Amino acid sequence: MANKLVEMNEKIEKNVVGGYQKIEDTVVGGFHKITDKFVGNFLTKEGETVEDAKARMKDEQEKRDEAAKKEMEERNRAQEELVKKSIEASLNAGKR
């Protein structure tokens, strides 16, 4: 009896997982078709393929991210310097 129950559960599991995988593949495939069409229509440059445009945009985004990271690090250093100067000024003011 227990073996039959385990077998039934395995069949149900197989069907559920298979159905989910089909839905996921359909949704992801549809998403890729839509994004490729959008990139092709609006984001490609003269003579550029969709794949080339995606690679170019990825590179551009990485450069923007790197620039933003550097800017944030510079702001943090400047902020730390201001805090140090403020603390020093406060300590020195108490000594007078």
C-alpha positions in Angstrom: 0.0 0.0 0.0 2.8 2.4 0.9 4.7 1.6 -2.3 1.6 2.4 -4.4 1.1 5.7 -2.6 4.8 6.6 -3.2 4.4 5.7 -6.9 1.3 7.9 -7.2 3.0 10.8 -5.5 6.0 10.5 -7.9 3.7 10.5 -10.9 1.9 13.6 -9.6 5.3 15.3 -8.9 6.5 14.5 -12.4 3.4 15.9 -14.0 3.4 19.0 -11.9 7.1 19.7 -12.4 6.7 19.0 -16.2 3.7 21.4 -16.4 5.6 24.1 -14.6 8.6 23.7 -16.8 6.5 24.1 -19.9 4.9 27.2 -18.6 8.2 28.7 -17.5 9.8 27.9 -21.0 6.8 29.6 -22.7 6.9 32.7 -20.6 10.7 33.1 -20.8 10.7 32.4 -24.5 7.9 35.0 -25.0 9.8 37.5 -22.9 13.0 37.1 -25.0 11.0 37.5 -28.3 9.5 40.7 -27.0 12.8 42.1 -25.7 14.6 41.2 -29.0 11.8 42.9 -31.0 12.0 46.0 -28.8 15.8 46.2 -29.0 15.6 45.7 -32.8 13.1 48.4 -33.3 14.2 51.1 -30.9 17.8 50.5 -29.6 19.9 49.3 -32.5 22.1 51.6 -34.4 22.7 51.6 -38.2 23.8 48.2 -39.3 23.8 46.7 -35.8 22.3 43.4 -35.0 20.1 42.8 -31.9 22.9 40.8 -30.3 25.4 43.6 -31.0 23.1 46.2 -29.5 22.5 44.1 -26.4 26.3 43.6 -26.0 26.9 47.4 -26.5 24.2 48.3 -24.0 25.6 45.8 -21.5 29.1 47.4 -21.9 27.6 50.9 -21.5 25.8 49.9 -18.4 28.9 48.4 -16.9 30.8 51.6 -17.6 28.0 53.7 -16.0 28.0 51.4 -12.9 31.7 51.6 -12.6 31.6 55.4 -12.9 28.8 55.6 -10.3 30.8 53.3 -7.9 33.9 55.6 -8.3 31.8 58.7 -7.7 30.2 57.1 -4.6 33.7 56.2 -3.2 34.9 59.7 -3.8 31.9 61.1 -2.0 32.4 58.8 0.9 36.1 59.8 1.1 35.1 63.5 1.1 32.4 62.9 3.7 34.9 61.0 5.9 37.4 63.9 5.5 34.7 66.4 6.6 33.8 64.4 9.6 37.5 64.1 10.6 37.9 67.9 10.3 34.8 68.5 12.2 35.9 66.3 15.0 39.3 67.9 15.1 37.8 71.4 15.2 35.5 70.3 18.0 38.4 68.9 20.0 40.6 71.9 19.4 37.8 74.3 20.4 37.6 72.6 23.8 41.3 73.2 24.4 41.1 76.9 24.0 
